[in-house]
């Protein structure tokens, strides 16, 4: 056994943690992000082509932070999440397909919340605070079909505290991975969610839409489960091997982005929520290879509902956020059913679903 292989070392360390009984999430009955009380999730998927939007509602308000690491991001209302700025809480987060056109979905969510009297009280009106981020999926089907404000409204109306629906839904409907050698050798991914609940009641959960340039790698085994295919399209090529052997990227700017939301029932300040968003990016690095490339628009939002009385350890929350995020990424790949010419993980592996 070659213990010098980084992927193997990681797999062994995670496997050891699982053997020791440490909570890594991913149980079959996992509710995902809605395991955090007060958080609702809703999707709306367009019929005309694979695209849509996903809304995370926190109508009671949640302290929020964000960490945008992508070189090609598409976002809205992220500046107000800076710790030095006035607004302390948000009421929803929107993730959408449709590239920059998809930012329009946030307007529909604002309308939904305004109708219910939810928002920041300005003295003359309540203004819902709804940050958003988009991914590029215009190459999957007719690019003239994009999520609109109506899509956002419908997703918000569909939001519930039930277990998060995963796979080819909402913002994950047109998500693909493994584009290092170009879209022709890519695979289908989607949306995944995972939660970790500690014995003392602390909950840290993640939701992610995986539209990455890189491959999805299972951190437990170190194996690629979805990503760049071989030239004949019948197997997994492994982008790590491709790049180490001198392969050149054929990916195009702005066509890949992984978007995530982490949530906890802990009490956090905006500074602390921002740190949790930063630490959750470790989950991207564990489960996507390569991650945070010059061509990705990666972003993670963090939400803290603050329903716990105890003051929890920030290090623990951030570490669990990274674990939950990595597991959600794997779940997103395994939950996809694929599309014509875009097979999903289940076409190449027999690994049990998480």
Number of C-alpha atoms within 10 A of each C-alpha: 5 7 10 8 11 11 18 18 17 17 18 17 14 18 17 13 13 14 9 9 9 12 17 19 23 22 14 8 8 17 20 29 32 26 25 27 16 18 27 23 27 25 31 26 23 19 9 11 17 25 32 31 34 29 31 27 28 22 18 14 23 27 25 34 32 28 23 21 17 21 16 19 24 22 21 18 13 17 13 19 24 17 18 11 10 9 15 19 25 25 26 29 25 30 29 36 32 28 23 17 19 29 27 21 32 31 20 20 30 23 19 20 24 15 10 11 15 21 22 17 11 8 7 6 12 16 18 24 23 23 23 24 31 30 36 27 28 20 12 18 13 13 13 11 17 25 25 22 20 18 28 33 24 21 28 30 18 15 19 18 18 15 17 23 17 25 25 27 25 31 35 35 31 31 34 36 29 32 26 28 24 14 20 14 24 28 28 31 37 31 34 32 32 34 31 27 17 11 8 7 11 18 22 32 31 34 32 32 36 35 34 33 36 30 33 36 26 22 26 20 16 19 16 23 25 33 33 30 23 15 12 7 16 12 16 22 20 23 25 16 10 16 14 9 9 8 13 11 14 11 16 15 12 20 22 29 34 31 28 29 26 32 32 34 24 25 20 25 17 24 16 21 30 25 20 33 27 22 21 29 25 19 23 30 18 24 27 28 22 21 24 23 18 14 20 27 29 30 25 27 28 29 35 28 22 19 15 14 9 11 10 14 10 16 13 12 25 26 17 29 32 26 31 29 34 33 29 33 32 31 27 29 36 29 23 26 17 24 16 6 12 18 23 25 25 18 14 13 14 9 10 7 13 17
